[in-house]
Amino acid sequence: MSQTKPQQPQITLYRGWLDRGKRPPKGKIPYLELQTEGGEVEQIGDSTLIVKDLIERGVIPNINAEVSPVLQAQDLAIRALLEEKLYFYHTWERWTQNYYTMREHVLQALSYPMRVFIGLIIYRKTTATLNGQGTGHYSGEEIASFRKEIWESINALLTESKSKASRDEGKPFWVLGGERPTEADTTVFGFVVSVLICAAAPDSQEVVRGFPVVLEYASRIHDEYFPDYEKCL
Ligand SMILES: N[C@@H](CCC(=O)N[C@@H](CS)C(=O)NCC(=O)O)C(=O)O
């Protein structure tokens, strides 16, 4: 019996700061708009929920399906470390220490008066979030040391993984040290690239550029999966 593959939905990804003005489901970028075969349009916000939804629809494979429960726990911990901790140190560096560079970049599509106005709203909301979450109460030195500790930990995992994978010269190696990527790799790769391309993150860039194995990790993933993108490594 022949089986017809379900029609893939049409997907539009919104990831620019100004897309937040369109009231996405979680009030944040990134979010997706999915148009199903029947013409229905659905919005999904939050990268974790987006991944779960696309797996359920069969659009992408569940790369964690074969991973043991212990490794799944480690995978989750790495993602949480970056998304719920390092993310706020990044936000602090970009929006409080390099405010004008950040504002001019993310709001570049707006006129100057609008950049000033919207920039102020973002600044006030961001500092309130940082204070509520806790990062806003640390000193610059404390944030720098927490941030360094995180990148050192990521570097330690990747260094171990790279040494195990040394037979596969030039091929990607993975943060949990396995043969295949897990979800944590999508997060680690995203954070490395985000630091390297962000002009408002000079201190983070210096830290990341001090870890050759982290750069090598991202470079190999780039070559394997994103050769059509400009390389920042
Ligand atoms: N955990 C969320 C984080 C999304 C997130 O915080 N996005 C930021 C930009 S990087 C945002 O839209 N911030 C605007 C706001 O909080 O109002 C995800 O991965 O989707």
Ligand as a Chemical Component Dictionary entry (heavy atoms), coordinates in Angstrom:
data_LIG
# 
_chem_comp.id                   LIG 
_chem_comp.type                 NON-POLYMER 
_chem_comp.pdbx_formal_charge   0 
_chem_comp.three_letter_code    LIG 
# 
loop_
_chem_comp_atom.comp_id 
_chem_comp_atom.atom_id 
_chem_comp_atom.alt_atom_id 
_chem_comp_atom.type_symbol 
_chem_comp_atom.charge 
_chem_comp_atom.model_Cartn_x 
_chem_comp_atom.model_Cartn_y 
_chem_comp_atom.model_Cartn_z 
_chem_comp_atom.pdbx_ordinal 
LIG N1  N1  N 0 13.704 31.218 25.549 1  
LIG C1  C1  C 0 13.224 32.065 24.472 2  
LIG C2  C2  C 0 13.949 33.388 24.542 3  
LIG C3  C3  C 0 13.488 34.354 23.497 4  
LIG C4  C4  C 0 13.935 35.749 23.843 5  
LIG O1  O1  O 0 14.198 36.073 25.007 6  
LIG N2  N2  N 0 14.010 36.607 22.818 7  
LIG C5  C5  C 0 14.413 37.979 23.040 8  
LIG C6  C6  C 0 15.343 38.453 21.938 9  
LIG S1  S1  S 0 16.817 37.515 21.896 10 
LIG C7  C7  C 0 13.188 38.884 22.987 11 
LIG O2  O2  O 0 12.364 38.748 22.108 12 
LIG N3  N3  N 0 13.125 39.805 23.917 13 
LIG C8  C8  C 0 12.107 40.792 23.917 14 
LIG C9  C9  C 0 11.335 40.906 25.167 15 
LIG O3  O3  O 0 11.628 40.184 26.136 16 
LIG O4  O4  O 0 10.435 41.744 25.167 17 
LIG C10 C10 C 0 13.503 31.371 23.127 18 
LIG O5  O5  O 0 14.508 30.686 23.013 19 
LIG O6  O6  O 0 12.691 31.526 22.217 20 
# 
loop_
_chem_comp_bond.comp_id 
_chem_comp_bond.atom_id_1 
_chem_comp_bond.atom_id_2 
_chem_comp_bond.value_order 
_chem_comp_bond.pdbx_ordinal 
LIG N1  C1  SING 1  
LIG C1  C2  SING 2  
LIG C1  C10 SING 3  
LIG C2  C3  SING 4  
LIG C3  C4  SING 5  
LIG C4  O1  DOUB 6  
LIG C4  N2  SING 7  
LIG N2  C5  SING 8  
LIG C5  C6  SING 9  
LIG C5  C7  SING 10 
LIG C6  S1  SING 11 
LIG C7  O2  DOUB 12 
LIG C7  N3  SING 13 
LIG N3  C8  SING 14 
LIG C8  C9  SING 15 
LIG C9  O3  DOUB 16 
LIG C9  O4  SING 17 
LIG C10 O5  DOUB 18 
LIG C10 O6  SING 19 
# 
